[in-house]
Amino acid sequence: MPIKAKWIPFTHVVVEALSIGEAGVYEIGKARGNIVLYIGKSDASIRDRLRTHKKETKFRGCTHFRKRRTSPDDAKSAEDRLLSAYKKLHGDKLPPLNKNEPSGDQWKGILY
């Protein structure tokens, strides 16, 4: 199931205004059409991860993001649940900008 939060503009100004040190998961994509292009996590700072993505060429077409706070210890399992749900809805495919599929034990116990 996708993150249940409003899409936020994926701009430098908005990303810089985020809280520092907030762990959690996030989706980057396009609000128009509710299109998720990337699912990620940070066990330290969502803001720092989004700042990094803003500089990456592959994210240039992305217009919005949404996030959900988690404990630092739960960020990885929350990301795995989001990826698993996405794959279930999209014929076993990852979001287009996710290139590294978790393997092996990382998927154990996740509804798929």
C-alpha distance (Angstrom), angle and dihedral (degrees) to the residues before:
residue distance angle dihedral
M1 . . .
P2 3.80 . .
I3 3.77 123.1 .
K4 3.79 109.6 -77.6
A5 3.78 99.3 -135.7
K6 3.77 136.4 102.6
W7 3.77 118.1 -88.7
I8 3.83 111.5 -105.2
P9 3.83 122.5 -154.6
F10 3.81 109.8 -96.1
T11 3.79 95.7 -134.4
H12 3.78 131.8 137.2
V13 3.81 91.9 -115.2
V14 3.82 94.0 51.6
V15 3.81 94.3 44.9
E16 3.82 91.8 49.3
A17 3.83 89.8 52.4
L18 3.83 93.6 57.7
S19 3.78 120.6 109.0
I20 3.78 115.5 -88.8
G21 3.79 116.6 -121.2
E22 3.81 99.2 19.0
A23 3.82 111.3 147.4
G24 3.79 121.4 -154.0
V25 3.78 147.5 89.4
Y26 3.77 131.6 -63.5
E27 3.78 142.8 -173.6
I28 3.79 123.2 -145.4
G29 3.77 120.7 -161.2
K30 3.76 143.7 93.1
A31 3.79 122.4 -44.2
R32 3.80 91.7 -155.1
G33 3.77 101.7 83.0
N34 3.80 92.2 7.8
I35 3.82 90.9 -102.2
V36 3.81 118.6 175.3
L37 3.80 111.6 -155.7
Y38 3.80 99.8 167.7
I39 3.80 137.9 19.0
G40 3.78 118.8 -161.0
K41 3.79 145.0 159.3
S42 3.74 141.3 -150.5
D43 3.76 125.4 -161.0
A44 3.81 89.1 -168.6
S45 3.82 114.3 26.7
I46 3.80 130.1 -3.7
R47 3.80 87.2 -167.8
D48 3.81 92.2 59.6
R49 3.82 92.6 48.2
L50 3.82 91.8 49.4
R51 3.82 90.5 47.8
T52 3.80 88.5 54.8
H53 3.81 92.5 47.8
K54 3.83 91.4 50.2
K55 3.82 87.7 63.2
E56 3.81 95.1 49.1
T57 3.79 118.1 96.8
K58 3.80 94.5 -138.0
F59 3.83 91.1 64.1
R60 3.83 96.3 54.0
G61 3.81 93.6 102.6
C62 3.80 93.1 50.6
T63 3.78 114.7 105.7
H64 3.82 105.9 177.2
F65 3.78 145.4 20.9
R66 3.78 138.0 -166.9
K67 3.77 129.0 -159.6
R68 3.77 143.7 -164.4
R69 3.77 123.9 -156.5
T70 3.82 118.3 -128.3
S71 3.75 135.4 167.2
P72 3.82 112.4 -86.5
D73 3.82 89.1 -112.2
D74 3.83 92.8 54.3
A75 3.82 99.4 46.2
K76 3.82 95.6 92.8
S77 3.81 95.4 47.1
A78 3.83 90.5 45.3
E79 3.82 89.3 52.7
D80 3.80 90.9 48.6
R81 3.82 90.4 51.5
L82 3.81 91.4 50.8
L83 3.81 92.2 48.3
S84 3.80 91.4 47.1
A85 3.81 92.1 50.4
Y86 3.81 91.0 47.2
K87 3.80 91.2 51.5
K88 3.79 91.2 48.9
L89 3.81 90.7 53.9
H90 3.82 95.8 42.9
G91 3.78 105.8 45.7
D92 3.81 98.6 -91.0
K93 3.82 92.9 -52.3
L94 3.79 126.6 133.1
P95 3.81 122.2 -132.3
P96 3.83 108.1 -78.2
L97 3.81 95.3 -107.7
N98 3.82 96.6 45.6
K99 3.77 104.6 94.4
N100 3.81 103.3 167.5
E101 3.78 111.4 68.9
P102 3.79 114.4 -159.4
S103 3.78 111.2 -115.7
G104 3.77 141.0 -159.0
D105 3.77 118.1 -13.0
Q106 3.81 92.8 11.5
W107 3.82 88.9 76.2
K108 3.83 97.3 44.4
G109 3.77 113.5 118.3
I110 3.79 95.2 11.2
L111 3.79 116.0 122.8
Y112 3.75 105.4 -113.3
